[in-house]
């Protein structure tokens, strides 16, 4: 059964007050000419509405004050930031005080407020105004009802004492009252009804007297109304109030605000019941319309985020033992491209068509389909029989979207990714369930799109751990939890220290020391790589500058890795220039390493930044070369001075047998390495081999003409003090023992 309709004030949640209840509202900027014209039009229409009055007789002077005061209050409500409903509620109450109580006045006023260009607050202003009007009218009606009840009580006493005058006064009030009144005995027999009640039900007096109160049941009766009635006729309570619907005799439904009071005799024994009914049908419809707007997406008509979470949280209120539920988190693949290329109007039409198809295929199965925003949808299985049912729903969603959509005169194909979660209610919470479903959806997109993926607790735990790591990373940077080790790059010609590579580490308070492989990818995905990379650049350049001041020309180059996001960051050149100036490091002492995946094509807008860095005196080298070949031709266009052959490539030389060389994969591997060295030298590039772990590998690379080598054979990543010792030792510095 439907619950009692909430008040207008509860239909749309208020925004959080960031400044507290005592904070000042933020008033919008001065209105434009167009806005002023629209405001003037609104004020004229508002004044005309109140002058027409719809039956209210108001003195002209009073009317002018009511018009100006209500316009002032509505303007304050419209312009307040954050939104405050109080002025609009006060405006509604003011109209009731001035006797503007006709429902037509309310309907026209709400229409004007919704049509007025009041920005995002228009529905809230209209809702608050309607709430203030209805609450004031309700209070006024209740006062009348109380007066009538007192009059009825006096009339009962007068009748018992045969006082004709009191009986006459009661009859006058009873017959002329604007609200419906019915009198019955405690057995439920209707004894008398007034004219207003007959008109409400569209019935004759005899038709009403032939009914019994318990027969007036409606499927949408508020829970508890009949329990309260039973308590009243049995003397356990004196009165009750509910909003209750009734069937009209000619068909249709009337909604009423019902007040029932018990009348006792002189010994206190229950004798009669008096029911007073106020017709609130128009108010109820308005409230239902406002509630629908607050809980449904205006574009698709589907339940919105607020309604979805209310339904989801309801599952967790006193669940049955063993209860389970399911979530299918749905996101359209490639919708942004359609929206950007064909326009937002086409995108909106496509979203509406997708919503209609999902609702027509999934909702009949008894599941809630909601739109969370953008191109995100969700299906809620409130009583799920197992993950098979959730997967079946996900497949239904994908099948429903497999056929193209006819939008205007063109057919649009759209696919979707679905994250499927099915869990016992007792095993999770609403927030945790949504996070798990979103992470599962993300995995579905990452693994190929156009598919469904089932929740995996282990992989979810890893994703949550990565998320926690990304959340802590900004604080870790501020708290000094990161530090840098340096790994030697040595000349293959004479073994001298040619450069060092700065490698960031994270001294995590719970997980211990983490290498870059354990957090750089997360930093890249979240964008935190920009501040982290900037910090690494500052620290490495400062260390290199200190070595340069001590050791002069014998100082090795400082190699710093540049992530993909950094390479495409508009502030890269200014950041490097600022760091070099701030630390005093000569640009020739800095070499930036860009991964092969970030190698830029000739049309890439970031290529200009690479040239600017080289013009500044900084050198560039391609890192991890050999792991991909798609950008090989772009080496001619990049201003790089060297490349580093990936360490994994060097180690694989020893491990891969080759059917093309009689099983001698090692020989083929070395030939490929030799070819890479020759290619790089042809392009005038210096070649560094990573992952060199043995003297034999170092000798073979030297014989091929490879310039530099890096790997455990030449030294593991170490603290700057050890690098200081090696530089001094190589230069014969007598201070090496003190370094």
N, C-alpha and C positions, 0 to 999 in steps of 0.2 A: 504494500500500500504506500502511496506517496506521502511524504512527510509534510508537515505544515510549511507553507511557503514562507521563506525568510523575508525580513524587511529589506527595503531597497538599500539601506546602508550596508547590509551584509552581502549584497550581490557582487560588488567589485571590491577586492582588497585594496586598502590604502597603501601608498608608497611608504617606505621606511623614512622616518624623520631623522635625517643625519645630524641635525643640530639639536635634537631633543625637543620636547614639547615647548620649552621656553624659548627656543631659538627664533630669530626673526625670519619671516618669509622672504624669499628672493623675488623681487618684482621684475617682470619682463622688461625688455628694452622699450624705448619710446615707439609708439605705433607708427606704422607707415601710413601714407595717405589712403591707400586701399583699405587698410585695416580700419582706419578712422571712419571711412565711408560705410564699411560693413557694420561697424559698431553703431553708427547713427541710424542705419536702417533697422538694426535690431531694436534699438531703444524706441523708435517710432512704432514698430510692430508690437512691442511689449505694452506701450502706453495705450495703443488702440485696443488690444486684447482686454485690458482692465477697464477701459471706458465702456466697452460693450457689456461687460459685467456678467453676462449669462445669468441674469436674475438677481444679482447683488445690487442693492440700493446703497450707494455710498455718496456722502457729501463731497462736492467738487474739491473743496480744500483738502479734505482727508484723502481723496483719491490722488491728488497731486503728490502729497507726501508719501503715500504708499508706492506710487510709481517710481519716484526718485530714489526712495530708500531701497526698494527691491533691486533696482538697476545697480545701485552702489554695491549692495551685498553680493550680487551675482558677479560683478566685475572683480571684487576682491577674491572670490572663490576661483574665478577663472585664471587670475594672474598670479596666485600664490604659488611659490615653489619652496618646499614641496607642497603638494596639494593638501588643502585643509577644507573638509566638507562643511564646517560649522557655518560660514557665512551663507552658503546656498541653502542649508537646512533652515537657517533663521529667516531667509527670504520666503521659503515655502510656508513656514508657520505664520509669518506676517500676513500673508494673503488670507489664511483661514481666520485670523483675528479680525480682518477687515470684511469678513462674511463672503469671501470668494470661495465657496464650498462646492460649487458645481463640478462634477467630474470632467465636464467639457473644458473648464478652465485649466485643470491639471493636464489634460491630454494636449491642448493647444500650447500650453507653456512648455511642456517637455519637447514638443515638436520644434518650437522656436529655439530652445536651448541646444538641441541636437543639430539644428541647421545653422546655428551661429558659428562663424569661424573662430572657435575658441581653442584651436590646436588640439593637443592630445587630451586635454582635460574636459572636452565637451561632454562625453558620456558620463564622466564622474560628476560634473556640475549638475547635469540633468538628473542623475540618480540621487544625489544629495538633496536637490530641491524637492523631488518627488517624495523622498523619505521625510523631510521636514513637514511637507504639506500633509501627508497621510498620518504621521504621528500626531500633529496638532489636531487634525480632524477626528482622529481616534479618541484623543483626550476629551475633546469637546463632546463627542457622542457619548463617551462613557459618563461624563457628568450628567448629560441628559438622561442616560439610562438609570443612573443612580437616583436622580430625581423621580423618574417614573416608578422605580422600584419602591421608593419611599411612599409615593402616592398610592401605589397598589397596596402596600401594607396598611396604610391609613384607611384605604377603601375597604380592605378586608375587615379591619376592626370595626369600621362604621357599619358594615353590613351585618356583622354579628350582633351589634347593638341596635340594629334597625334604624340607623341614622341616615335618613334619606339624602340629606345634603352631602354627606361624605360619599355616598354611593353615586350621586350625580356628578360630583367632581371627578371621581375615579373614571366614570364612563366617558366624561369629556376628554380626559387625558388619554384614555385607552383608545377611543375612536379617532382622535385627531393626531395621534403621534405619527411622526414621519418614519419611524422604524416599525418593523413588524413585531407584534406581541401575540403570544399564545399562552393560554392557561390550561393546564391539565392536572389530573389528579396523580397520586403517587403510583397508580397502577398503569400509567401510560395512556389513559384515555384523554383525548383532546376535548376540552369543555367549551372553549371560546377562543376566537381569533379576531383580530381587528382588521380593518380594511386594508392597511398597508401590507399585512402578511398575506391576505388573499391575493393582492396584486402581485406580490413577489412570486407566489407559486402558480399564478394564473388559474385559481380555483375558486369555487363557490364556498360559502360557509359550511354547507352540508358536506361538500367533498372533503373538507378539512376535518370535520367532526367524525367522519367515517374512518379516518386514519387513526392509528395508534403510534405513539412516539417511537417504539422499537422498530416500526416498519420503515422509518426514514433513514435507513442505512445507505451509504454510498461507498463504492470501492476505494475512493481516495480519502476516506475519513482519516483524520489524524490519529495516529496510535494513542490510545489512552482515553479517547473521548467517551467510549461506552463504559469503560471502567469507572470514569468519573461520574457518569450518569447513574450507574448502579449505586455508587456511594451516596449520591445526593438523595435519591428516592428512598433509600434506607436510613436516612438521617445521619450518615457518617460525615457529611460535609454540607456546607450551607450554599455554596454557589461554585460555578466554574465557568471558564471562558475558553473557547477554541475557535479557530477558523474552520468552517465545515461546509462542504458542498451538499446541495440537494437537487433532486430531479424536479424540473417544472412539469406541470400536468400535461402541457402541450408538447413536451419534448425539450431537450436542452438541459443545461445545468446552471444553477445560480450558486455563486459563492457568497457565504455570509460570515460575519463575525458574530458568533453565538454566545450569549450570556444567559445562563440558567440559574435561577435562585429558588431556594426552598422556602415555602410558607408553612409555618407551624401553627397549631391551635393554642388556646390558652394554657393547656397542659404541656405544651412543647412537643406534641405528637405531630410528625410530618403529615400535612393534609394536601397541599397543592404545590405545583411547580409553575413558575412563570418564566417563559423563554422570550428573550428579546433578540431579534435578528436584524443586523445591519447589512444591507446589500453592498458587498465589496467586490463584485464581479469585475468591474473595470480596473480596480486597483490590483486585483489578483492577476489579471492578464498582463498589466503593465509590469508587475514584479516578475512574472514568468518570462516576459520578453527580456527584461534587463538581466535576469539570471542566465538566460540562454546566451546573451551577448557576452556575459562575463565568463562563461564556461565553455564556449565554443569558438573555434577559429572562424573569423569572418570570411576568409577566402574559400575554404573548403567545406565549412559546416560541420567538420569533425570536432569531437571533444578536443579542447586545447590542453596545454601543459598543466594548468591548474587542476582541471577536471581529472586528467589522467593520474596525477599524483594523489588526488583525493581518493580515487578508486583503488590505487595501489596500496595506500596506507590502510584503507579499510580492510584489506585482506589480512593485515597483521593485528587487527583488533579482535582478540579472543578467538583465534583460529581453532578449528577442530584438530584433535590429535592426528598426526600424519598428513595434514593438509599440505598440498603442493601447489605451485603456481608456475607459470611460464611467461617469458618475455621474448618477443622478437623485435629487435631494434633494427629499423630499416632506414637505409640512406641511399638516395638515387646516385648512380654513377654517371659522371659527366654532365650533371644538370647545370653547373656553372657555365660550361661552354655554350649550352643551348641558351641560357639566360643572357649571356654576354653577346652572343652573335645574333640572336633573333629578337632580343628585347625583353624587357620585364613583363610586358603585357602577354606575350606568347608564353613566357615562363610561368606566369600566374595561371593561364589557361591550362597548361600542362599539369601543374600541381593539382588543380581542381579535378582534372580528368583522372589523374592517378588516384586521388582520394576517393572519387566515386567508384572506381574499379575495385579498390581495396575494400571499401565498405560493402559493395555488392557481393564480394566473394568470401570475405572473412567474417563480417558481422553476422551473417545468417548462421554461422557455426556457434554463435553465442559468445564471441570474443569482442573485446573493446578495441576499436581502431582509433588512434588519436594522432594529431599532428603536433609535434613538439616545437616546430619552427623551421623556417627555411625548407630544405628538402628532406627533413628528418621526420619519420613516422615511427609509431610503435604499436605493437599488438600485445594486449594483455590477456593471458589465459588465466582467469581467476580460479578455476578448479581444473587442475591439469592431472592427467592420468600417468604422466611419465614423459621422458624426453622424446619418445617416438611421436607423441601428439604435437609437441612443440616443433619438431623437425617437419612434420606433415604440414603445419601451418606455414612454416618458412617456405616450403616447396610450393604451397598454394600461392603465396605472395609472388614468388619468382615466376610461376606460370601465368599469373594474372597480368604481370607486366611484360611478358614475352612478346605479346602482340603490339604492333605500333599504334600510336594514338593519332587520330585525325584532328589536327588543330588548324582551324581555318581551311585553307586549301592545300595543306601539306601534311604528310605523314611523318611523325617523329618517333624514333625508336629510343627507348630508355631502358636501361638495366638497373638493377639494384643489388646492394650487398646487405646481407642479413646476419646479425649476431644473435644466436639462439641461446637463451638461458632457461634452465628448468631446475628448480630447487625446492626442497622442503621449506615451508614458511618458517619453521623454527630454526633453520640453519643460517638465516641471514637477516638483513634489515632492508627497508625500501631503498635507502641511499646506497648501501653496498650492492644491492641487486642491480640498480641502474648503472653504477660504475662498472660492474662486471659485464653487463650487457654491452655497454659502450666500448669497453676494451675488446670484447669478442668481435664486435662489429669492425673495429679498427683492424683487427687481425684478418678478418674476411677481406677487407679492402686491400690490405698489404699482400695477401696471398693470391691475388688475381682478380678480385671484383667479380660481379655477376654471379655470386655464389652465396651459400649459407655456411656458417661455421658454428660449431657447437662449443659451448663454454667448456674450457679445460682448466680445472682448479690449479694445476701446477704452472701452466703458462700464465694464468691470471696472476698468480703469486709473483712471478718474475716481472710481469708488467707493472704490478702495484709497487714492487721494490724499485723499479726504474723510475716510476712516478715519484715515489718518496725521495729518491736520490735527486731528481730534478728539482723538487721543492726545496731540499736542503742546500742545493748547490749555491744559490746567491748568498745565503748566510755563511756558508763555508768560505766563500771568497772574502767576505768581510771579516771573518774570524781568523784568517790566516792559516786555514787548514791545507792549502795547496802549497807545494814547493816544487823546485825544479832540480832534476839531475841532468848531467851533461855526458854525452857519449862521444868518444873520439872518432874522427874521420882522418885516416892517415894516408899519406902519399905512398903508392905502391913502388915508386921509384927508389925511395930511401927510407921509408918507414917513419918519416917525420910527421908531427901532428899538424895537419893542414886546416882542420876546422873541428868544431864541436857542435853537436845537435842538442838543442834545449828540449827536454822531455818532461812534461808536467806530471806530477804525482799528487794524489789526494790522501792525506793522512786522516782517514775517516774515523771518528771517535768510536764507532761500533764495529765497523768492518775491517779496520786496519788500513794498511797502505794499499791504495788502488792504483793500478797502472792506467794509462790513457785508454786502452782497449775496453776498460770497464765503465767509463763514464763519458768519453768524448762523443760517442754516437748519440747518447741522450742529450748532451749539451747542444749538439748540432740540430737535433729534432726540435728542441724547445726554444732555440734562439739564444740560449745562454752562452753559446760558443763565442759570441761577439764580445761580451765583457771579459770572459775567461781568456780568450785569445789576446785581447788588449793587455791584460795583466801579465800574461806570459811574455809578450813582446817587451813590455816595460822592464820586467825583471831580467830577462836575458840580455837586453841592450845595456842595462846598467852594469851587469856583471862583465860583459865584453868591454865596456868603456874602462872599467877598473883594471882589467888585464892589460888593455892597450896603454893606459897611463904607466903601468909598471914595466911592461915588456917591450913596448914600442913596436917596431916593424915585425918582430917575430911572433906577434899575437895571432893565433888562429882565427879564422872567420867564425862568426856566430850564425849557425843555421837555425831558423825558426819556422815551424810548420804553419801553413796558412790553410785553414779549413775552407770548404766550399762556400759557406755563408760569408766568411770573411773576405774571400776573393771577390764576392759580388756586393760587398757592403760599400755604399756610396762614400762613407767616411774613411775608407781604408788609407788613401793617400795622405789625408790630413793627419790621421792617427800616427802613421809611420813618421811623417815629418816632425810632428810634435814630440814623439818619443826620442828621435835622434837628436833634436835640439836640446831637449831636457836632460838627456844623459851625457851629451857631448861625444857620442860615438860617431866616428866618420862613416858615412853611408857605405863606403867600400868594405867595411868590416861586417856588414849584415847581408846574409843570403836567405831569401824566403823560399821555402819549399811548398809547391802546390801539387796536390795529388793529380794523377792522370785523369781521374774522374772529373776534375775541375778544369781541365785543359780547355781553353776558350776557343771557340770558332772565330772566323774572321768577321762575323757580323755581331758578335757578342758585345754588348755595351760596356762590359767590364774590361775589355781588351785595352781600352784607352787608359784605364788606371794602371794596368801592368806596364805600359810604355812610360807612364809618368813616373813610376817607381824606378825603372831602369834609368830614365833621364836624371833622376835624383842622385844616382850613383849606387843604388841597391841592386844586387844581382839576384836572378831568379833561377831556380832549378826545378825540374819535374820529378816528383817523388813517386816511388812504387811503380816505375815504368816497367812494362812487361806483363802487367796484370790485365791489360785491355789494349785493343788495337784500333778502336774506332777513330781515335783522334790523332793517329800517327801523322797524317798529312798536315795537321795544323801546326806541327813543330816549326815549319818554315815561317809561319806568321807570328809565332810567339817570340817575345824578346827574352828568351831564356839563354843562359850561358852553360847549363849543364843538365844532366839527368841522372837519376839514381835507379839502377836496376833492382827490382823488388827482391828482398831477401828470400821470400817464398819461392821465387823463380830459381834462385841459385841453389837452394836446398833440394828442389825437385830434380835438379840435374842428376843427383845420385840415386833417386828413387824410382824413376819412370823407365820401364822397359819400352822399346819401340819396335813394332812390327816392320817399320820401314827401314830399319838398320840392323836386321838380323838379331834383334833383341838387345842391341847395344844402345839403350836409351841415353846413357851418360854421354857417349860420344856425340850423339845428335844434339843433346842439350847444350854441350859446350860450343858446338858449331853455331847454335842460335845465339848464345851469349856473345860469341865472337862477331856474329853479324850485327848485333845491336851496337857493339863497341865501334865497329867500322862505320855503321850508319851515323852514329852520333858524331864521330870525328869528321865525317864528310860534311856534316852540318856545322862544324866548328864548335861542338859542345864538349865540355868536360864530363867524363863518365865516372860515377861512383857505384861500386858494387856493394849492396847490403847483404847481411847474413853470412859474412865470411868467418868461418869458425876454425879453419885448419891452415897450417903453413902451406900444404899442397895446393889448396884452393887459391891462396894468396899468390903463390908463385905462378900458377896457370893464368890467373887474371893479369898479372904483371906482364907475362909473355905475350898476351893478347894486346897489350897496349892500354889496358884499363888504367885510369889515372889515380883514383882514390878507392879506398875500401873502408867498410864499416862493419863491425861485428865483434863477437866475443873474443876472437883471436887478437883484436887490437884493443879491446877494453869494453867492459860493460858500462851501462849508465852509472855514474857515480857523483859524489858530492863535488861542489866547485873547488874545495880545498885540494882534492886529489888531482884535478885538472891543473890547478896552479902549480902543484909539485911537478907534474909532467912537463909543463911549459918551461919552468925554470930549469929542470934537468936537461931538457933538449937544448937549451941555450947556454948551459954551463953556468947558470946563475949561482953565485956562492950563497945566496940567501935561501936556497932550496930547502935546507934543513929546518929553517924557521917558518916556512910557508904552511 
